[in-house]
Amino acid sequence: MLTTFKATAKKLPEGLQVATESRGFKILMDEPEDLGGTDKGMNPVEALLCALGACQSIVAAAFAESFGFSFDEFYVELEGDLDPDGFMGLADVRCGFQEIRFVMHFKTTESQEKAEAFAEFIEKTCPVGDCLTNGVKLVKAGVVTH
């Protein structure tokens, strides 16, 4: 059975600011000043990195017990390579990330081998990671003018 998640993104009057919302939770997104923004919030690709790390963290917390893995702390460091010239139309290069790298950090008494196996499980189970790894069909459901 599919579950549908919904969100909105509304361009605000100032600079490149965008108000995003889902289930009543809001995030202000923007661009750094050197990319034409006002630097009032993270940009969408930074939010994508955060979404991946958050998803991996949630999977770790949700499945640790059933996996038989215990940890005191978990965090993920993420970075991605993007050429802004693609987005700005200055070069014929991909607009999005060319690569995303991450390192999972566990504070645990478990062995390195068990941590690596659990990390592999997290990678296979994370929905955001799945979307990034396997792609997702984007469907424009319409254009509405007011």
C-alpha positions in Angstrom: 0.0 0.0 0.0 1.4 3.4 -1.0 1.5 6.4 1.3 1.4 9.8 -0.3 3.5 12.5 1.3 2.8 16.2 0.3 4.7 19.4 0.5 4.5 23.0 -0.9 7.2 25.4 -1.9 6.3 29.1 -2.3 8.7 31.7 -3.7 8.9 34.7 -1.3 9.3 38.3 -2.4 12.9 38.7 -1.0 15.8 37.5 -3.2 15.6 33.8 -3.8 13.9 32.8 -0.6 11.4 30.0 -0.6 9.0 28.9 2.1 8.5 25.2 2.2 6.0 23.3 4.2 4.8 19.8 4.9 2.4 18.6 7.6 2.6 22.1 9.2 6.4 22.0 9.5 8.2 24.8 7.7 11.7 25.3 6.4 13.0 28.6 4.8 15.3 27.9 1.9 17.5 30.4 0.1 20.8 30.6 -1.7 24.1 31.9 -0.5 24.8 35.5 -1.5 27.4 34.5 -4.1 24.7 32.6 -5.9 22.2 35.5 -5.8 20.4 34.7 -2.6 20.2 36.5 0.8 21.7 33.6 2.8 18.7 33.3 5.1 18.5 29.5 4.9 20.1 26.5 3.5 19.7 25.9 -0.2 17.7 23.0 -1.7 20.8 20.8 -2.4 22.1 21.4 1.1 18.6 20.3 2.3 18.9 17.2 0.2 22.2 16.3 1.9 20.5 16.9 5.3 17.5 14.8 4.2 19.8 11.9 3.3 21.6 12.1 6.6 18.4 12.5 8.6 16.9 9.5 6.8 20.0 7.3 7.5 19.9 8.4 11.2 16.2 7.5 11.5 16.8 4.1 9.9 19.7 3.5 12.3 17.5 4.4 15.3 14.4 2.5 14.1 16.2 -0.7 13.2 19.1 -1.0 15.6 17.3 -3.2 18.1 15.9 -5.6 15.5 19.4 -5.8 13.9 20.9 -6.6 17.2 23.1 -3.5 17.1 23.5 -1.0 19.9 25.0 2.5 19.8 25.2 5.5 22.1 25.5 8.1 19.3 25.2 8.2 15.6 25.7 10.9 13.1 26.5 11.3 9.4 28.9 13.7 7.7 27.8 14.4 4.0 29.2 16.3 1.1 28.3 16.6 -2.5 30.0 18.0 -5.6 27.9 20.3 -7.8 29.1 22.7 -10.5 27.0 25.9 -10.2 27.8 26.7 -13.8 25.3 24.1 -14.8 22.5 25.6 -12.8 23.4 29.1 -13.9 23.4 28.0 -17.6 27.1 29.0 -18.0 28.3 25.6 -19.0 27.0 22.4 -20.4 27.4 20.4 -17.2 24.9 18.5 -15.1 22.8 20.9 -12.9 22.7 18.5 -9.9 25.2 16.7 -7.7 27.7 14.7 -9.6 28.6 12.7 -6.5 27.5 12.5 -2.8 29.8 11.1 -0.2 29.0 10.3 3.4 30.6 8.9 6.5 28.6 7.2 9.2 29.9 7.7 12.7 28.9 5.3 15.5 29.7 5.6 19.2 29.4 1.9 20.0 31.1 -1.1 21.7 30.1 -3.3 18.7 32.9 -4.6 16.4 33.9 -2.8 13.2 32.5 -5.7 11.2 29.1 -5.5 12.8 29.1 -1.7 12.4 29.9 -2.1 8.7 27.1 -4.7 8.3 24.6 -2.4 10.0 25.8 0.6 7.9 25.2 -1.5 4.8 21.7 -2.3 6.1 21.0 1.4 6.7 22.1 2.2 3.1 19.8 -0.5 1.6 16.8 0.6 3.8 17.0 4.4 3.6 14.2 5.7 1.4 16.0 9.0 0.5 19.1 7.0 -0.4 17.0 4.7 -2.5 15.5 7.7 -4.4 19.0 9.1 -5.0 20.6 5.8 -6.0 17.8 4.5 -8.2 16.2 7.7 -9.4 12.5 8.5 -9.0 10.0 9.4 -11.7 9.2 13.1 -11.7 5.8 13.9 -13.0 4.6 17.4 -13.6 0.9 17.1 -12.7 -0.1 20.4 -14.2 0.6 24.2 -14.5 -2.0 26.5 -12.9 -2.2 30.2 -13.6 -4.1 32.6 -11.3 
